[in-house]
Amino acid sequence: MDLIVETTDGRVQGVNEHGVAAFKGIPYAAPPLGERRFRPPQKVEPWTGIRDARRYGNMAIQALNALNLPPELLPMVPLYGSEPCDEDCLTLNVWTSGLSGAARPVLLWCHGGGFLTGSGSSAWYDGGNLCRLDDVVVVTFNHRLGALGYLHLEDIAPGFEGAGTAGMRDIVAVLEWVKANIAAFGGDPGNVTIFGESGGGAKVSVLMALPSAKGLFHKAIIQSGPAIQMASRDDGTRNARQFLAELGLDAGREAELRKVPPQKLLEAQNAVQARVSSASFADRRRYGFNPVIDGTFFPGGPFAPAAPEVSADVPLMIGSNKDEMTLFQGHQPWVVGATFDNLPASMRPYLGERTGEVIAIYRQAQPKADAAEIGLNIIGDLGVRGLSLTMAERKLAQRAADVFVYLFAWETPVLGGRLRSCHTLEIPFVFDTVETAAITGSDRARLALAKTMAKAWIAFARHGTPGWPAYSTTERATMVFDLASRVENDPYSTERKVWEEKQ
């Protein structure tokens, strides 16, 4: 049977993937080439005939190891697909359980990789298993990254209005496309859940603060990607000046940026990004290439000093992984050689004058942990879990929508178990793609956990509740996902209090 759907821009033909209809590489905005570079996304030029939508579109321009993972981890963490990188990248992908019948909940995935790397075509993000598990529609997409998506030039040169938020404007264009077209794919435009991990969670955080996105989504999930504060105009301008200096473009020559080859832009971006200190991890969203708070499209926050009012009525699920930083820092010399004698020196760039106090609290709370574990747990809580719980509390303070909190605690056995419950590990469980995710190992017991988590995400998308009690500042009910998942009230409470009201 031909899988052909009529969209507002023209007809597209998909493919049947084991009982799921899949449509890939559908353009949602015009290619941002030439004079469109650095500009807000423009409408697609409608086409005649039937467009082939059986293959993913190009990935955004990016460095493929922008996160500096060691070689043994790169194949285990597929943040992107295998398509070419090109500026012509504004496409999306749809998986659906059916093209007719009742309107289905829509889960729209914002890929991770900071605002620098990644694509919606990663094997981890294949939406087919979610559609086979339940009657849903899954959408992934590509958008502009790095300098092409987040170079704040409008306070430097005319003609670059919106350049510092171009990538986020792309995502709003995706949401607008979904509103206009998803019913034709069997989805409900009135029940859209945005979800994302790491940088994808930060994108969800920002979307919750954008007036132009209001009403285009109805629930939100942030996985290990809290973003309380983004770059100010001054932050963005400083970053843009550094970028122009790398290219040797003096004042008055900014217009030449629209003619510089993409590879040259990427080289300058990498040089600027290399100077962003990892020690500023908890505040990292202000540095490098991130969405800029321009006061209009992106008015503020997103969660500072409070949760955004524009999304007050949107239920939120937010969580983190037990051992976030083993992925990024577990192989670093300071971890490999950590002792309790040298740990304070390693922690001081992160903790400053609180170093001794925080280490002492963690050692008392985790008496069996060695120095490396203590250090990794501290920076994981500083940069991810503590910020996530702060966001949960700020959302709760609005008294307008439920908040649900989880902690992913399953530990992978790969690489001798050193990754434990690392950053990104929950993604193949959420998508129920663990059988092809090397990072999860081969123990069949993990398969049931994947079904449990995928069903919880779908339940939240469908009904606004994932199946455990809502969070509160009294009980702090938290779903702990493991081989034996359970609800705990205020897990790791001693450690949580270290970061309370100190963000």
Secondary structure as UniProt FT lines:
FT   STRAND          4..7
FT   TURN            8..9
FT   STRAND          10..13
FT   STRAND          15..17
FT   TURN            18..19
FT   STRAND          20..27
FT   HELIX           34..36
FT   TURN            37..38
FT   STRAND          50..52
FT   TURN            64..67
FT   TURN            71..73
FT   HELIX           74..76
FT   STRAND          91..96
FT   STRAND          104..110
FT   TURN            114..116
FT   TURN            120..121
FT   HELIX           123..125
FT   HELIX           128..133
FT   STRAND          137..141
FT   HELIX           146..150
FT   TURN            154..156
FT   TURN            158..159
FT   TURN            161..162
FT   HELIX           163..165
FT   HELIX           166..181
FT   HELIX           182..185
FT   STRAND          187..197
FT   HELIX           199..207
FT   TURN            208..209
FT   HELIX           211..213
FT   TURN            214..216
FT   STRAND          219..223
FT   HELIX           233..247
FT   TURN            251..252
FT   HELIX           254..258
FT   HELIX           262..273
FT   TURN            274..275
FT   HELIX           278..286
FT   HELIX           309..311
FT   TURN            312..313
FT   STRAND          316..321
FT   TURN            322..325
FT   HELIX           326..329
FT   TURN            330..331
FT   HELIX           333..336
FT   TURN            340..342
FT   HELIX           343..351
FT   HELIX           352..354
FT   HELIX           355..365
FT   TURN            367..368
FT   HELIX           371..380
FT   HELIX           381..385
FT   HELIX           386..396
FT   TURN            397..398
FT   STRAND          403..408
FT   HELIX           414..417
FT   TURN            418..419
FT   TURN            423..426
FT   HELIX           427..430
FT   TURN            431..432
FT   HELIX           434..436
FT   HELIX           438..440
FT   HELIX           445..463
FT   TURN            473..475
FT   STRAND          477..481
FT   TURN            483..484
FT   STRAND          486..489
FT   TURN            491..492
FT   HELIX           493..499
FT   TURN            500..501
//
